[in-house]
Amino acid sequence: MEIHVEKFGGASVNSANAVQNVVKILKTQPSKTVVVVSAMGKTTNSLEKILNSFIATHTLNEEVLNALILYHKNIINDLFGNNYNKDYIMRLFDNIITMLFSYKEKDYDFLYDQIISFGELISSTIISQYLTFSGIKHRFIQAKDVIKTDNVFRSANVDWNLTTKKTDEIIVPALEEVDLILTQGFIGSTQNNLTTTLGREGSDYTAAILSYCLNAKDCTIWKDVSGVLNADPKRMTNTTKIDTLSYSEAIELSYYGATIIHPKTIKPLENRNIPLYVKSFLSPTNKGSMICNCKTQLPTSYIFKDNQVLLSIFPRDFSFIAEENISSIFAILAKHRIKVNLMQNSAISFSLCFDEDVNEKCFELLLNDLQKDYKVRYNCHLQLLTIRHYTQQSIDEQITGKKILIEQRSRTTAQYLLQEV
């Protein structure tokens, strides 16, 4: 059976017109297709606001919740008019409220996964109903029944053997009966069926997991850009589309923070030599970019990561930073699940940067643990610039007028932690 996997992100389903466009694209795709969808628009951000507000105040942020409900109701009305019963969607929103008020000081990461996953559940339910409304026969499958993980909430690790088994048991027989399967990105579950998530923007990864388990012919990620670009078009006007790039280059770009692809997406596809296409849902007939096992000449690429924290750590006794110090520091970082974007050490200091959106309480606990044995200083609101296949001119154009806090270069990559002057 020749199977294709297609993933549509939040921007591609952020309105009724966008959903209709997705259905139009699906009508032109090959048979035997598995479709993975994200939450609509900025729903995940809104759910995070609702959750964090509740954790802080133990009250419901009704303004954000009501706006989120209205947003989805408007999409439903535009899609179906009066031909849709909204009760089921409203029950999903009621479940969010019920779950919040049953909160008994449980682990934040656990509660995060239970609440934030509703974005994908709501989105996929609406899209499934619209597929039926449009006369497209399909099977609606819950991702948590297929994607099995450990219990590391907010960044769960896939149980590949069990997920492959579930794929064979659930998706393969369904594809023998219908040509189209619809499921959610981002969501998995433990062996006890507790909801987990695969990390922020993890729907790309879901598509790669299913592609691997199904040994798909190809995987396509639909974006609002023409393909893989050498820079974010919101940052730079003269961007270049990269028509073909290797798995290893795509892994490097995503590792350094390129938002076009989730960092974990590429490896499962590479392991089965499944090509990944990145195409524009705005121009679906255009070629896009292909990531595969190849060698090509690549342009200079620019990756910008804003809102970075620089943490500088010093031994209290002015001893050198040695292996045992670095080991203890990384044990603390791992405990608080801090992802390091850049690090540098000298004889008496160890510096690292990470994303500023770390939960405030988590950051406070991190500092408390580090300050038991070390002196700690930190700076916020910094920018990490990564330039792949750099030239001196490309560096000079980007760092002029900014204060360089950290500079690192290898043969192919230059990185700068920058502060506005």
Secondary structure, 3 states (H helix, E strand, C coil): CCCEEEEECHHHHCCHHHHHHHHHHHHHCCCCEEEEECCCCCHHHHHHHHHHHHHHHCCCCHHHHHHHHHHHHHHHHHHHCCCCCCHHHHHHHHHHHHHHHCCCCCCHHHHHHHHHCHHHHHHHHHHHHHHHHCCCCCEECCHHHCCEECCCCCCCCECHHHHHHHHHHHHHHHHHHCCEEEEECCEEECCCCCEEECCCCCHHHHHHHHHHHHCCCEEEEEECCCCCECCCCCCCCCCCECCEEEHHHHHHHHHCCCCCCCCCCHHHHHHCCCCEEEEECCCCCCCCEEEECCCCCCCCEEEEEEEEEEEEEEECCCCCCCHHHHHHHHHHHHHCCCCCCEEEECCCCEEEEEECCCCHHHHHHHHHHHCCCEEEEEEEEEEEEEEECCCHHHHHHHHCCEEEEEEEECCCEEEEEEEEC
